[in-house]
């Protein structure tokens, strides 16, 4: 949605999602190796066993030990695949999305405060901090697994706003999930559905932030 002149003047803080926006997270990066190229079997496993909903419970604070314990009585023959989700999680993130990282650094050079709000397990996020130096450039990061609540629940947005004293009407939030961008917008934040670094650059330029 095009920004009004008032919005261009007022937006002065940018909040980024991480997975799918700044970090190239996808469980398929790992499971293609484990399924030896059998994409049909891999997709069935991710659809029926280690599902998106199952993983979201880890993002909301459940441990991977408890997550595996839920599945093993039903899928004992897939134990090694289930345990791999937590044990080899870093292989799901082969690298950063460099074009978006460049935008974070450009915003920092322009003295725009930048924050991150991510749905991520408290167990697997510390290794990402250690791997990706640019994460240290954020003025603050809220991790759902540490808070016990995930996007699009408005409570996690309020945690971010309250913790860092951010005026929602001064903030822009970027997420690859449009439902999360809409949830932010409901609080007065300017929500952007991320599709590519090039399109994001245009939207930030339209807001006068680049």
Long-range contacts (C-beta under 8 A, 24 or more apart in sequence): 2-206, 3-190, 3-206, 3-207, 7-190, 7-207, 8-206, 8-207, 8-208, 9-208, 10-169, 10-170, 11-170, 11-171, 11-172, 11-190, 11-207, 11-208, 11-209, 12-112, 12-113, 12-170, 12-209, 13-112, 13-113, 13-114, 13-115, 13-166, 13-167, 13-170, 13-171, 13-172, 14-107, 14-112, 14-113, 14-114, 14-115, 14-171, 14-172, 14-174, 14-204, 14-209, 15-114, 15-115, 15-116, 15-117, 15-160, 15-166, 15-171, 15-172, 15-173, 15-174, 15-184, 15-189, 16-100, 16-104, 16-114, 16-115, 16-116, 16-117, 16-138, 16-174, 17-116, 17-117, 17-118, 17-119, 17-151, 17-173, 17-174, 17-175, 17-176, 17-177, 17-180, 17-194, 18-116, 18-118, 18-120, 18-128, 19-93, 19-118, 19-119, 19-120, 19-176, 20-175, 20-176, 20-177, 20-194, 21-97, 21-100, 21-174, 21-175, 21-176, 21-194, 22-96, 22-97, 22-100, 22-101, 22-104, 22-116, 22-134, 23-93, 23-95, 23-96, 23-97, 23-128, 23-132, 24-93, 24-94, 24-95, 24-96, 24-97, 25-92, 25-93, 26-92, 27-55, 27-85, 27-92, 28-92, 29-91, 29-92, 29-93, 29-94, 30-84, 30-85, 30-88, 30-89, 30-91, 30-92, 31-81, 31-84, 33-91, 34-80, 34-81, 34-84, 45-78, 45-81, 49-75, 49-78, 49-81, 49-82, 50-81, 50-82, 50-85, 55-85, 56-119, 56-150, 58-86, 58-121, 58-123, 58-124, 58-145, 59-119, 59-120, 59-121, 59-144, 59-145, 59-150, 60-144, 60-145, 60-148, 60-149, 60-150, 61-122, 61-144, 61-145, 61-146, 61-147, 61-148, 63-123, 64-121, 64-123, 64-124, 86-121, 86-123, 86-124, 89-121, 89-124, 89-127, 90-124, 90-127, 90-128, 90-131, 93-128, 93-131, 96-132, 96-134, 97-197, 98-197, 99-196, 99-197, 99-198, 100-194, 100-197, 100-200, 101-134, 102-197, 103-197, 103-200, 103-201, 103-204, 103-210, 104-134, 104-137, 104-138, 105-134, 105-137, 106-210, 107-204, 107-209, 107-210, 108-137, 110-209, 110-210, 112-209, 113-139, 114-138, 114-139, 115-139, 115-140, 115-141, 115-142, 115-160, 115-164, 115-166, 116-140, 116-141, 116-142, 117-141, 117-142, 117-151, 117-156, 117-157, 117-160, 117-173, 118-142, 118-143, 118-144, 119-144, 119-150, 119-151, 120-144, 120-145, 121-145, 122-146, 139-164, 140-164, 151-175, 151-177, 151-180, 151-183, 152-177, 152-179, 152-180, 152-182, 152-183, 153-183, 154-183, 154-186, 154-187, 157-183, 157-184, 157-187, 157-189, 158-187, 161-187, 172-204, 172-207, 172-209, 174-200
